[in-house]
């Protein structure tokens, strides 16, 4: 009962917040450098503060995202990543961000995969692969062109440290990079 109350109170609080500027992210996503892909995310500010005098902006964001990458001759990976991020935009437009994510990875093996059936014959397995928990920590930087050049666009780059669980009988650390743009969906 207490968790339901907290959920309702949280939704009520979020509904009473003023409408903030949401942004759409589109980026190159590479799980390492050779496993290329694309990431799309939607940024929604939970808390936004502007420091008077120098116009520095600090925000806490919820950013659900979806990334797809290709590991040639091995698999195609799909990552769903709901992120909680802190982002600071300086008075000259420089952006620094750090985020945490409880991501989910689902990969689909390349090539044909078979398993032994009940009668001892091989049967093809469609969409063979596996799912995994993928907690992620990201650090990024960029530039908001709306601050000095009056363009409603920003660029950014991020380094992601991901831990795949399970990976065989253990875990695997993965590195990913993102390089892309942010485009506001609404003006403040």
N, C-alpha and C positions, 0 to 999 in steps of 0.2 A: 504494500500500500504506500509506503514511504517513497519508493522509487517512482510510482505513478504520479504522486504529488510533485516530486522534483521535476519530472518530465513536463507536466502541465505548467508548472511555474516557469520553467525554462522557456517553453514555447510562448507563454504569455509575455515574458520579458523580451524575447527576440521580436515579437510582433509589435511591441511598444517602442522599439528603437526607431530613430529616424531613418529614412531610406538613404542608404550610402551608395557610393559609386561602385557597382560591380564591374569586374573586368573579365575578359576572355583571354586565356593564354593559349598560344599555339607555338610548338617548339620541336626542334630536332631532339629526339631522345635516343641516346646510345647507351646500351648496357655494355660497358667497355667501349672502345672506339670502333671495333669491327662489327658489333651487333647493332645495326642501325634501325631507327624507327621514328615514330611520331608520338607526341603527347599533346592532349587537349585538356584544359582545366578551366574551371569557373571559380573566380575569386569573389568571396562575399565578406566584407568587413564586419566583424563583430563589435570591435571597439576601435574608434578612430579619434586621435587627438592631434591638434595642430598647435605647435608652440608659437605663441605670439612673438613678434620681433624678427625672428629669422625664418618663419614659415616651415620649420621642420615638421614632418608628419610621421606619427608612429601609429601603427595599426596591428591589431590581431585579426587574422583572417581564417576563415574556413574555406578550404580549396579542394573540392572533389575533382579528381582527374582520372583520365584513362590514357594509358600508354600502350602502344603496340610496337614490338621490335622483332627483328628477324635475325636468328643465329643461323647463318648459312650451313646447309647440310646437316642440321641438327634439329632445330625446333623454331616455332613462332611463339613468342610470349605475349600475353595480355596481362597488364597490371592495372588493377583498380586501386587508386590511392587517395583516400580521404585525408587531407592534411590539416594540421593546425599550425599556422605560421605567424611569426612576428616579422614585420617589415618596417623599416625606417627609410623615409625619403628625406634627404637633406635639402638645405635651402638652394643649392645649385642643381638639384635634380638627381644626385647620386643616390642609388638605392642599395641597401643591405638587407638581407633576409636570412632567417634561419627557420626551419620547420621540422616537425615530427609527423610521421604517418604510420598508421597500421594498415599496410597494404596487403593485397591478396594477389598472388601470381598464379596464373593458369597457363601452362604451356602445352602446345600440341606438337607432337613429334613429326619430323619430316620423313618422308618415305612411307613405305608400307610396313605395318606392324601386324604380327600374327600371334595367336595363342592356340594352345592345344585344346580342342573341344572334348566333349564327353566320350565320343567314339574314337578318340586318338588322332583325328585328322586336324590339320591346321585350319583355323578360321581367321579371316581378316578382322582386325579391330579398327573400327572407324573412330576418328577423333582421339586417337591414343595420346596420352599425356598424363599430367599430374597437376595437382594444385598444391600451393604452399603459402605459408604465412611469410610476409616479407616486411618486417619493421624497417623503417627508413628514417635517416637523419639527413637533412639537406642544408647546405650553406650556399648562398648566392649573392650576386651583385648585379648592378645594371644602371640604367639611366632613364629617367622619366623625362621625355622631350616636351611635356606640357609645362614644365616649370620655367624653362628659359626660352624655348623656341615656339611656344604656344601651339604645339602639335599634340593631338590626343593619341599618343602612341608612346610606348616604352619598350626598351630591349632589356634582356636579362640573360644571365648564364648561371648555372647551378652545378654543384657537385653533389651527388647522392651516394651515401653509403648505405647499402642494403644487406640484410642478413636473411638468407633463405633458410626456412625451417619447415619441413625436413629436407635434407639433401642427402640422398642415399640413407645411411644410418646416422648421419651427423647433421652439420649445418655448413653453409657456404656463404662467405662474404662476397658481395658483388659491388662494383662501382658503376655508376651511371653519370652521364653528363646531359644537361639540357641547355640548349641555346635557342632563344626564341623571342617572341614579341608579346606584349600585353596591349589589348585594345579595350578602352572603356566602353561599357554598354549603356551607361547613363551618366549624365553630368551631375556633379554635386550641386 
